Amino acid sequence: MKTFSAKPSDIQKKWIVVDAEGLVLGRLASILSLRLRGKHKPSFTPHMDTGDYVIVINADKVKLTGDKYNQSRFYWHTGHPGGIKDRSKGQILEGKYPERVIMKAVERMLPEGPMGRKCLTNLRVYPGADHPHAAQNPEVLDVASMNSKNTVRG
């Protein structure tokens, strides 16, 4: 029996929409990275992009457990002496681009290099409930019903 290796003509991509309202960020990012990479399919091939297209709506309503809202920080450097800056995940979620929290969480769960960058282009994140991909007829993926720990209780 030969090992199956997917060719570009064998790959069938679907569109999936996920509502992030009330979901835990890390668990959501883990499921999204799995779908983007294609590891949920029996035809998974490590060197090919076999993953699906994923649309995330309500990204500004994602939840963080513990005190990650205030303590977990993103750092960057301006390039000038003493130019290190930081912002907490809570500040980013309340700011102008709250979808960047989900983008960074998923990006860090994908492999580094060309394959990870290619998979990340298949992710679309929107802060509100509207998205412009209705023509693709995306299937709804209910992440909250997969495991009771995927949502914040209380």
Residue pairs with C-beta under 8 A, 6 or more apart in sequence:
4 43
4 45
5 45
6 43
6 44
6 45
6 48
6 50
7 48
8 48
10 43
11 43
11 48
11 49
11 50
13 51
13 52
13 53
13 122
14 52
14 53
14 138
14 139
15 52
15 53
15 55
15 133
15 136
15 137
15 138
15 139
16 35
16 52
16 53
16 54
16 55
16 138
16 139
16 140
16 141
17 54
17 55
17 56
17 57
17 131
17 133
17 138
17 139
17 140
17 141
18 28
18 31
18 32
18 54
18 55
18 56
18 57
18 140
18 141
18 143
19 57
19 58
19 129
19 140
20 28
20 56
20 57
20 58
20 59
20 61
20 62
20 102
21 58
21 61
21 62
22 61
22 63
22 144
22 151
22 152
23 62
23 63
23 143
23 144
23 150
23 151
23 152
24 62
24 63
24 64
24 65
24 149
24 150
24 151
24 152
25 62
25 63
25 64
25 68
25 89
25 101
25 102
25 105
26 65
26 105
27 143
27 147
27 149
27 150
28 56
28 62
28 102
28 105
28 143
28 150
29 102
29 105
29 106
29 108
29 109
30 109
31 141
31 143
31 146
31 150
32 54
32 56
32 102
32 106
32 109
32 123
33 106
33 109
33 110
33 119
34 40
35 51
35 52
35 54
35 141
36 51
36 52
36 54
36 106
36 110
36 119
36 120
36 122
36 123
37 44
37 50
37 51
37 110
37 111
37 119
38 44
38 45
38 48
38 49
38 50
38 51
38 52
39 51
41 50
43 50
44 50
47 115
49 115
49 118
49 119
49 122
51 119
51 122
52 122
53 122
53 124
53 136
53 138
54 122
54 123
54 124
55 124
55 125
55 126
55 131
55 133
55 138
56 99
56 102
56 123
56 124
56 125
56 126
57 126
57 128
57 129
57 130
57 131
58 126
58 127
58 128
58 129
59 98
59 99
59 101
59 102
59 125
59 126
59 127
60 93
60 98
60 99
60 127
60 128
62 93
62 101
62 102
63 151
63 152
64 72
64 89
64 90
65 152
68 89
69 88
69 89
69 90
69 93
70 88
70 90
71 88
72 88
72 89
73 86
73 87
73 88
73 89
74 86
74 87
74 88
74 89
74 92
74 104
75 84
75 85
75 86
76 84
76 85
76 86
77 83
77 84
77 85
78 84
78 85
87 95
89 101
92 98
92 100
92 101
93 101
97 127
98 127
99 125
99 126
99 127
102 125
103 120
103 123
103 125
106 120
106 123
107 116
107 120
110 116
110 119
110 120
124 131
124 133
143 150
144 150
144 151
